[in-house]
Amino acid sequence: MSTDILILSNGPGELTTWVYPFLKALEVAQEIRNNSEQTKIRISVVLAPCQNASGREAQLAQGFPLVERVLAQEQFFDFLLWGRSPMWRWSKQGIVVFLGGDQFFALAIAKRLGYKTLIYAEWEARWYRWAELFAVRNQAIADKIPVKFRAKAQVIGDLMVDQAEKNPVSPTDITKRICFMPGSKGNKLKIGVPLAVAIANILHERSPDLELVIALAPTVTPEILAEYAQNIFPTPDSDRATAQLVDDNLVTSKGAVIKIHKQFPAHALIKSSQICITTVGANTAELAALSQPMIVLLPTNFADMKVGWDGLLGLIATAPLLGKFLGVIINSFLISQIQEKGQLLAWPNIWAGKEIVPEMLGKITPTQVADKILFYMSHGEEIQKMRDRLTEVCGRSGAASKLAEITLKAI
């Protein structure tokens, strides 16, 4: 007897922090289950459109454990509306697991295929009248579901925590290394890579023994990094810094070498670095789960830099003719709102309800970031304090294993 598990996801963040740990846990659970049962399980990943997609999500998902087939984002609406897929056949029984996109899409696909629906709810469980099962991040989300439907929900914890392996790191394993994580999306790379290059020049001049490295996102290539490294970060102290690709590493105009680390996930590299420089998003959750000290950057030096253009705002800002002008206005409004409310942006800070890792928002300069990096490098006790706070706030791992158990039980 064969059974299909269809995973619905969308962007690179959801794939790496939700889908990947779920599949790793499912791989272990299925090995145990196969000792006593002979059920053939086929894993398919269907990718919904995403504003933040890089175009390489299908290739990324195809390399995940257990995945047999992937439907690219370009084919999604043909599949959703008409059931068209590239000569795919579906088993009579199966389940659709929602791990990114729109929860309604998961319901629609499950209805078309005659499958059950299992929705992972990070913030809110919707469509509880029609979905069969919910795996929710915490009890507060479960409590929002009406009592008559609450039996459908099980609290499993945060999948983002499970994305990282919780192996402790010995102080002797940590090297004098700065790890840059500029992100995977074009709008973040556009400013994050030139900023990293400018920071690298300053660090190379002031502390030449520092090792500098970029942890490459799985949907980004060294060639893509090199393209963005030709941009100049728009502040006087950037010194018009650019970088070239030499032997698969970035070499700046002042001779600083930023090594490019291609292995994914880069947990060993990250955990053996003293501090990581990243932007807002899933990276901060991954680093927090690793108890890895970080500095989180959201520079607004580019007028058209996206700060938070999801949903309707995203559509307005990408409109022809007036889109760019409206985008600047949206940015100014969102930044002022964030600053006025003291809104926290990094996941560990959101979880803690206070700033436990430093956030730098606004028109920042490479020198400001370099100064902060060198402060932490010379104050090891502050780095350790940050590491301890991250360990406290992240909670227990195990969400992926629980989600795998629910999935296998359901089918």
N, C-alpha and C positions, 0 to 999 in steps of 0.2 A: 504494500500500500504506500502511495506517495502523497506527500503534503507540501504545499507551497507556503513559504513565509515571504511576503512582499513587504519590504521596508520602504516607506515613503520618507524622503528627506529632501534637502535643497542645497544650502550653501556649504562652503568649506568648513566653517566652524561647527555646524551640526554634524557633518560627516566625521570630523576628527574627534569631537568631544562626546558625541552621543552614539553614532552608528558603530564606530570602531570598537569602543569598549564593550558594547552589546554583543557584537559578533565574536569578540575574543571570549566572552563569558559563555556565549551559546556554543562555541567550539568545545569548551571544556564540558559543559552540561550534556551535549550531544554524545560525546565520547562515553560518558558514564551511562547514558540512556541506551546507547547502542549495544551495550553488553547484555541487555536483557530484552530489547525490542528490535525489530527489523523494519522500522519505519524509515522510508527514504524521504529526506527533507531537502527541498531545493530552495536556495535563497536567491531572491531577485531584489535589486535596488531600483526604485523608480524615483527620478529626480524631478521635482517641481521647479518652475522658474523662480529665480531669486535675483533681486537687484544687485546683490553683492557677489554673484557668481563670477568665477574667473574664466569659465569655459573649459576647465580641465577636471571638473568634478567627476565626470563619468570615468575618466582614466584613473583617478584616485580610488573611486569605489571599486573598480574592477580588480584592484590589487589587494583588497581587504580579504581576510580569511573567510572561507565558506561561500563567498559570492560567486554565483555561476553566470549571472547575466545582469546587465545594467541598461536601463532605458534613459537616454540622455534627455536633458531639459527641452531640447528642440522638438522632441517627439511627444512631450507630455500631454498637450491638449488633444492631440489626435487620439491618444490612449484614453484620456479621461472622458472625452465626449463621445467617441465612436468605438472605443475598445480596440483600436488598431495598435498593434505591436509588431516588431520584426519577426514574423513567423513563429511567435511564441505560442506554446500550448500551456494551459493551466490545469492543475489537478482539480478534482471535484471538491476537495476540501482544503482549507487554508486559512490564513489569518493575515490581515494588513496591520503592520506595526507602524504607528506614526512617530517619526523622529525628526520632524522638521517640515516647514511649509505651512499649510493651512489644514487645521483639523477636519474641516468639511471635505477636503479632497480625499482624505483617508476614508471617510464614510461613503462617499460617492463611489470610490474604487471598490470598496468591500461589497457594496450593494450590487455592483455590476458583476462581480465575480462570484457572489454568493458566499463570501467569507465573513469571518468574525472580524471585529475591529478592536485593536488594543492601542490606546492613546497614552503616550507619555506626556504628562502635563507638568510643565516647569513652573508656570504661574497661574494657570486657570484651566479647569476641565470644562470644555464646552460640549454641546450636543449629547449630554448625558442621557437623554431619553432614548437615543438610537444606538449609541456605541455600547458594545457588550462589556468592555473592560477598560479600566483606567489604572495606570501606574503613576502615582503622583509624587512630587518631590518632597512635600512635607505635609503634616497633619492639617495645617491651616488651609491648604488647597482642598483637601478632602472635606473639611468642615463646610466649605462653601457649596458643596453639592447637596441638593435637597435630600432629606433623610430617606425618602422612599427609593432613591437611586444610589445611596452611599455604599451599599454592599458591592457595587461594581468596582469600587476604588480600593487600591492597596498602596500604602505609603512605602516607597522603596528607597528614598534618599536622592541624592544628586548625582546624575550620570557624569557630570563634569569632574567630580572628585575621582571617579573610577577610571577616567581617562589616563590618569597618572599612576604609576606604580609607587607604592608607599615604602619602598626599601629605604632604610635609613642611610644617610651619607656620613662617612667619617670625616672629621676635620682634615685629616691627612690627605683625603682624596680631592680636596678643593684647591684649585690652582688660581693663580693671579690672572684671571680671565674675565673679560666683559663680554657678555653674550647679547647681541642685538636681535630682536624679534620684531621686524617692521610690519608684519602681517602678510596677508595673502591677497587682499583686494586692491585693485588698481588705485582707488582713491586714497588708500592708506600708504601704499608703496610710493605714490607720487611725491609725498612729502617725507615719509619715514626714511627712505633710502638716502636722499640728499642730506637729511639731517644726520643720519648715522655717519655718512662720509665726513661731514663737517666736524662732528664730535671726534671722530677717529683722528683727524689731523691734529686737533688740540691735545688729545690724550697722548698721541705719539710724540708730540713735542715736549709735553710736561712730564710724562711717565713712560719712556720708551720701552720699558721692560714689560708693560702690560700686553697680554695676548688679546687680540680682538677677533671676534668671530660672529658670523650671522648664522642663525639656525634657520635653514631654508624651509619655508612652508611647502607642503607636498604638492601644491598646485602652481608653484613658482619654479622657474629654472634660473641658473646663473646668468643666462643671456638676458632674461627679463630684468633681473637686478641691475645688470650692466646698463641697460637702456635708461632705467630711472636714475642711475648714478651719474648720468650726463646732465641732469637738472642741477641747478644751483639753488641752495636754500636761501630764501630772501631776507638775509640780515647781514649787516656790515661785517660781523665777526666770522661769517662763514668763509671769507677770503676766497670767494668764487671757487670753492672746492668741488672737484669732480673726481671720478675714479674710472679706471679701465679694468676689463677682465683680463687677467694674466694667469695662465695655468689654473683656471677655474677658481681664482680668488680675485677679490677687488683690491686694486692697488691705487691709492689716492695720488693726487697731484703733488703731495709732499712726501710720498714714499711710505705712508702708513699702509700696512697689509691687513686687510680684513678677510680672514679665512671663511670660506663658504662650506658649511657642514650640511651635507645632503641627506644623511640618514634620517628616516622618520619611523617612529617618534624619536626625538633627540634627547631623551630623558637623561642618559648618562652624561652627555655634554652639559646639559642645563644644570644638573645637580652638582657637577664638579666646577661650575663657574661661581665666582663670588657674588655677582649680581647681574641681573638681566635688565635690559632696556627694552620696553615694549609699548604697545599702544593699547587702547581700550578694546575690549572684546573677549573672545574665548581664550586668548593667550593668557589673560590674567587669571582665569579659573584654573587652567592647566598648571601654571606656575605655583599658584596657591596650593593646589593639591600635592605638589612636590615639595611644599614648604620652602620654596625658592624665593629669596629676597629679590625685589624688583623696584624699578622706577617706572611709573606709567606716564606716558606723554600723550597729550592731545593738543598739538600745536595748531594755531589758527592763522598762521602767517600767510597762507594762500587764501585769497578772498573767496574762491569757489570750493574750498575744502569742505567736504561733507562732515557735518557734526552729528546729525541725527535725522536723516531725510528718509524715514521709512513711511510706508502707507501713502496717504494723500499728499503729504508734504513732498515726498520723493517724486510723485508724478508731476506736481506743480513745478518743482525745481528743474525737471528735465524737459519741460515743455519748450517747443521751438520759439525762437525770437526772444521772448521775455524770460525764458527759463534761467539764464545765467544771472540776470539782474535780480530776479526773485530769489534765486539761491543765496545771493549775498545778504538780502534782507532776512531770509529765514535763518541763516547762520548767525547774524547779529542778534536776532531775537532769542534763539536757542542758547547762545553763549551767555547772554545777559541773564536769562532765566536760571541757567545752571549756577552762575556765580552768585546771584541774589539768594538763591535757596540753599547754597552750599551743597549742591547735589553731588553725591559720591558716584564715581564712574567705574572704578575697578571692582571686579566681582568680590574679592576678599573684603574690600571696604564696605560694599553693599551688605554682605553677609554679616559683618561685624557691627554695622551701624555707626562706624567711625573710621577715621583714616588710620590704617595700620601699615599701609605701604604708601609712599609719597606719590601724589598726583601733581603733574605740572600742566596746567590748562592756560591757553592764551597765546599771545605772541612771544613765545620763548626763543632764546638764542642758544646756539651750540655751546657757548661759554658757560651759560647758566647750568646746562645739563652736565657738562664736563666737571664743573665745580662740585655739583652734588655727587657725582660718581666718585670723585677723588676724596670727598669728605667721608663717604661710607667706606672707601677702601682703606682709609687711615683710621677708622673707628670700627674695628671688628666687633666690638660689643654691641654697636647699633645694628649691624647686620645680623648678629645672633638673636637680638631682641626681636627683630622683624621675623626671623625664621620661626622663633618660638610662638609668636602671635599667629602666624599662618597655620601652624600645626594645631593650635587651639580652635581656630575658627572654622576649619574645613570640615570637621565632622568625620564620621566613619565612611569608609568605602564599602562596597557591596551592592550598590544599586544595580549595576549591570547584571550581576549574578541573579538578583531577585527578578529582574525583568526577563531574563532568559528562562527562569523557572516558570514564571507566569505564562510565557509564550508556549513553552513545551506542554504545559498542563492543559492549555486551552485547545491544543490541536490533538 
